[in-house]
Every structure is written in structure tokens, then in C-alpha cells.
Amino acid sequence: MERLSARHGGGAWIAGADFSGAMLNLAQRKAYAQHRRAAFLAADALHLPLADGTVDLLTAAFGFRNLANYRQGLGECFRVLRPGGELGILEFCEPRTGFMAGLYRAYFNKVLPRIGGAISGNGEAYTYLPASVARFPQPEELAAWMSKGGFADVRYESWTFGTVALYVARRPH
């Protein structure tokens, strides 16, 4: 597949990428309804069809943990970002200590799968979610991988009693 350039004459060019055709169709309909200029690409996040150093800002929200290889995913983000470009990852995390940790695990592993499965009719999706969060690295570990992968100004903030974290980094000039 030919690699696309994220630089698209005059103004911002927005691209969305997902492995799921259904998600891409939904995104396309929403963008069209909001009169947004955007392109949506069926792509594997470990092999983005974008040229090296062409992306100003790359974001992932609640999907990075689904990658087969987190370090390779960070490497691909680094590759497509231009020097000075920024990366933002918003992701679930599992609180490890304190009162919230026990409450979180009980809710996430016992209550959520039952309620979510009953409402959606897809209990498997709500069993997968806690498992994917449990295997995702803790914030300090992912931040360390980002730094080791060449990113600068790596930082993260934990929110909602440690159940969500925002990671921000920059590709150095």
C-alpha cells in the first residue's frame, strides 16, 4: 500500500485509522454530518500507511491497550510524527493499591461484565475489557518505554482514582 502524507496543502488534514471497518464507517458518517474534512484509513496501528515524519499530532483514546505490541506501536507513532510532533494516549489503567484498587477490581471483573453483557447482549466484550486493562503496563512503565523509544518531554497524569491515564510526549527536533 502506498504511504500517504499527512501534509495536505492548506490547513489541517485529519486522518483516522482503525482496524475495524464498522468503526471507520461510523466515524465517516459523524465527520460528514459535522462537515469535517477527514480521511479514514483501514490500517493496522503497527504499520500505519503514512510517510515518515509527516504527522503533527497523533492521538489514541482507549485503544492503544488493544495493540499486539505496545513498544512496536510506540515506535510506529515515533516514525510518523514530524520532529516536534506530539503524541497523546488516553487509556484505562488498573489501580494497584488502596481502597479504590479492590473496589475497582470487584466492579470491573464481576459487576461490569454482567451488566454490560445484559444490556448489550455481548458479555464477551465486557470480559475482554478488564483483561485488556489488567495486562496493560502501569503508567510509569509505559512512560519509561516512551522515553526509551526516543520521545522527549514524556509525562502522564492519572485521573479518576487511577483508573485512567493521559500520556503526552514529543518527538524531539
C-alpha positions in Angstrom: 0.0 0.0 0.0 1.3 3.4 -0.9 2.1 5.5 2.2 0.1 8.7 2.5 1.5 12.0 3.6 -0.3 13.8 6.4 0.7 17.1 4.9 -2.2 18.0 2.7 -1.9 21.6 1.3 -3.6 24.4 3.1 -4.9 23.8 6.6 -5.2 20.7 8.8 -5.7 17.3 7.3 -7.3 14.9 9.8 -6.9 11.2 9.4 -8.5 8.5 11.5 -7.2 4.9 11.4 -8.8 1.8 12.7 -8.7 -1.9 12.2 -12.5 -2.2 12.2 -14.5 -1.3 9.1 -17.6 -0.7 11.2 -15.8 1.9 13.3 -14.5 3.6 10.2 -18.0 3.8 8.7 -19.4 5.3 11.9 -16.5 7.8 12.0 -17.1 8.8 8.4 -20.8 9.4 8.9 -20.1 11.5 12.0 -17.5 13.6 10.2 -19.8 14.1 7.2 -22.7 15.2 9.5 -20.3 17.7 11.2 -18.9 19.0 7.9 -15.4 17.9 8.9 -12.5 17.3 6.4 -11.2 13.9 7.3 -10.0 10.7 5.8 -10.4 7.4 7.4 -8.0 4.6 6.8 -8.4 0.9 7.4 -5.0 0.3 9.0 -3.0 -1.7 11.5 -1.6 0.7 14.1 1.6 -1.2 14.0 2.0 -0.5 10.3 0.4 2.9 9.6 0.1 3.8 5.9 1.7 7.3 6.5 5.1 8.6 5.4 7.8 9.1 7.9 7.8 12.4 9.8 4.5 13.8 8.4 2.1 13.9 11.4 1.9 16.9 13.7 -0.3 15.3 16.4 -1.2 11.7 16.9 -3.8 10.6 19.5 -5.2 7.4 20.7 -8.1 7.1 23.1 -8.9 3.8 24.8 -7.5 1.7 22.0 -3.7 1.6 22.5 -4.0 -1.2 25.0 -5.5 -3.3 22.2 -2.2 -3.3 20.2 -0.5 -6.7 19.9 2.9 -5.0 20.8 3.0 -1.7 22.7 6.6 -1.0 22.1 6.2 -1.5 18.3 3.1 0.8 18.5 5.2 3.5 20.2 7.9 3.0 17.5 5.3 3.5 14.7 4.0 6.6 16.4 7.6 8.0 16.6 8.2 7.1 13.0 5.2 9.0 11.6 5.5 12.1 13.9 7.4 15.0 12.5 10.2 16.4 14.7 8.5 18.4 17.3 5.2 16.5 16.8 3.2 15.4 19.8 1.7 12.1 20.9 -1.2 11.8 23.3 -2.5 8.5 24.6 -5.6 8.3 26.8 -6.0 4.8 28.3 -7.5 2.8 31.1 -5.3 1.6 33.8 -5.7 -0.5 36.9 -5.2 1.0 40.3 -2.8 -1.2 42.2 -3.1 -0.1 45.8 -5.6 1.4 48.2 -9.3 1.2 48.7 -10.1 2.0 45.1 -7.9 -0.9 43.8 -10.1 -3.5 45.5 -13.4 -1.7 44.6 -12.3 -1.3 41.0 -11.3 -4.9 40.6 -14.6 -6.1 42.1 -16.6 -3.8 39.9 -14.6 -4.3 36.7 -14.3 -8.1 36.9 -17.7 -9.1 38.5 -20.3 -6.3 38.1 -19.4 -4.7 34.7 -19.4 -7.9 32.7 -22.8 -8.9 33.9 -24.5 -5.5 33.5 -22.7 -4.7 30.2 -23.5 -8.2 28.8 -27.1 -8.0 29.8 -27.6 -4.5 28.2 -25.6 -5.2 25.1 -26.2 -8.8 24.6 -22.4 -9.2 24.2 -20.9 -10.4 27.5 -17.6 -11.3 25.8 -16.8 -7.7 25.1 -17.2 -6.9 28.8 -15.0 -9.8 29.9 -12.3 -8.7 27.4 -12.2 -5.1 28.7 -11.0 -6.0 32.2 -8.5 -8.5 30.9 -7.0 -6.0 28.4 -6.7 -3.3 31.1 -5.1 -5.8 33.6 -2.3 -6.7 31.1 -1.7 -3.0 30.1 1.5 -1.6 31.6 1.2 0.7 34.6 1.7 4.5 33.8 5.3 4.7 35.0 6.2 1.7 32.8 4.6 3.0 29.6 6.2 6.4 30.2 9.6 4.7 30.6 9.1 2.8 27.3 8.2 6.1 25.6 11.4 7.7 26.9 13.5 4.7 25.9 11.8 4.9 22.4 13.2 8.4 21.9 10.3 10.5 22.9 11.1 13.7 24.9 9.1 15.6 27.5 7.3 12.4 28.5 4.7 12.9 31.2 1.5 11.4 32.3 -1.4 12.2 34.6 -3.6 9.7 36.4 -7.3 10.6 36.7 -10.4 9.1 38.3 -8.7 7.4 41.2 -6.0 6.0 39.0 -8.4 4.2 36.5 -7.4 6.4 33.5 -4.1 8.0 32.5 -3.2 10.6 29.8 0.3 10.2 28.4 1.8 13.1 26.5 5.2 13.1 24.7 7.0 14.9 21.9 9.3 13.7 19.1 12.5 15.8 19.6 13.7 18.1 16.8 
